[in-house]
Amino acid sequence: MQYSYAAEYGRYINRIIAEVKKAVIGKDVMIAKVLLAIISKGHILIEDKPGVGKTTLALAFSKVMRLECKRMQFTPDVLPADLTGFSVYNKKTEKFVFQPGALFCQLFLADEINRTSSKTQSALLEVMEEGSVTVDGVTYQLPQPHTVIATQNPIGSIGTQLLPESQMDRFMLQLEMGYPDMQHEIEILRSRENGNPLDTINQVLDANMLMEMRDAVSRVTISPKIYHYIASIVDATRHHPAILLGISPRGTLALTDAARGMAFMRGRDYVLADDVASICPDVFIHRLIMREQSKGSGAASQVIQDILRTIPVPRPDGSRV
């Protein structure tokens, strides 16, 4: 059965990607995955070297969706109150007045998040999970839709420190942009001849339409056999000899939501096993903690692929191989 909104939303999805590509050249797959996370109510962690376009990507999405965007450069002197806000005493009214922090926006770009203190990093936890902040015992709801795109430099770069596992687990996807190839780098140079490509991006939808799209994604159905497939993959991570800490239930939910988003972007109202498998590495890569003897470049990615090859794939007709 074809998804009833496929034609309508498919047109918007294609236009969003086309507009973002004006500013982010040669990263079509990356753009699609970021869009997938946004429409699936997920947060994105982008780990890569400085200068590859992470900030440009976030700003492009804010323009194409007309989202209120705020950016904060995370440094050691950034305080939690800079993010959440604080109360100020008003002498005229003799009352404390809340001053919202940088998080009060629809798209928050946390730039180089692993350069700030653990205390400030943890200030994002409630926001990413609940969509609210609590200051002086009062809870404030953030503007909706609300998405966090965080960038971090590779671990080992000067001045960086590891994010706590509890925060890593709150990002739906971890992605890498990588360097452009030579041909795309030439295109990047040419695109700057007449100004900033971000200025050429046109709005495709607004916050209300994005909320409607998110609601449609949440209604994408998953059959019992696909639930079993997801649970089997997750269970395998908890018993693999190379993995010290497997996927948590929060990670299971993230994979399920991301699979819904993948099916939606492919024009269906139901999830197939391929939707799960194709997005699984991006959902799992930052959640797995490898044993010391198994650590190494690409080790976690290889383990994920090994697990996907060993789990029986449910057929569309309900039989299993």
HELIX and SHEET records of a PDB file:
HELIX    1   1 ALA A    6  VAL A   20  1                                  15    
HELIX    2   2 ASP A   28  ILE A   39  1                                  12    
HELIX    3   3 LYS A   54  VAL A   64  1                                  11    
HELIX    4   4 PRO A   80  THR A   84  1                                   5    
HELIX    5   5 ILE A  113  ARG A  115  5                                   3    
HELIX    6   6 SER A  118  SER A  122  1                                   5    
HELIX    7   7 LEU A  124  GLU A  130  1                                   7    
HELIX    8   8 GLU A  165  MET A  168  1                                   4    
HELIX    9   9 MET A  182  SER A  191  1                                  10    
HELIX   10  10 PRO A  197  THR A  200  5                                   4    
HELIX   11  11 ALA A  207  SER A  218  1                                  12    
HELIX   12  12 PRO A  224  HIS A  239  1                                  16    
HELIX   13  13 PRO A  249  MET A  265  1                                  17    
HELIX   14  14 ALA A  273  PHE A  284  1                                  12    
HELIX   15  15 GLU A  292  SER A  294  5                                   3    
HELIX   16  16 ALA A  299  THR A  310  1                                  12    
SHEET    1   A 5 CYS A  69  GLN A  73  0                                        
SHEET    2   A 5 LEU A 107  ASP A 111  1                                        
SHEET    3   A 5 THR A 147  GLN A 152  1                                        
SHEET    4   A 5 ILE A  44  GLU A  47  1                                        
SHEET    5   A 5 LEU A 173  LEU A 175  1                                        
SHEET    1   B 2 GLY A  85  ASN A  90  0                                        
SHEET    2   B 2 LYS A  95  PRO A 100 -1                                        
SHEET    1   C 2 SER A 132  VAL A 135  0                                        
SHEET    2   C 2 VAL A 138  GLN A 141 -1                                        
SHEET    1   D 2 ILE A 243  LEU A 245  0                                        
SHEET    2   D 2 ILE A 289  MET A 290 -1                                        
END                                                                             
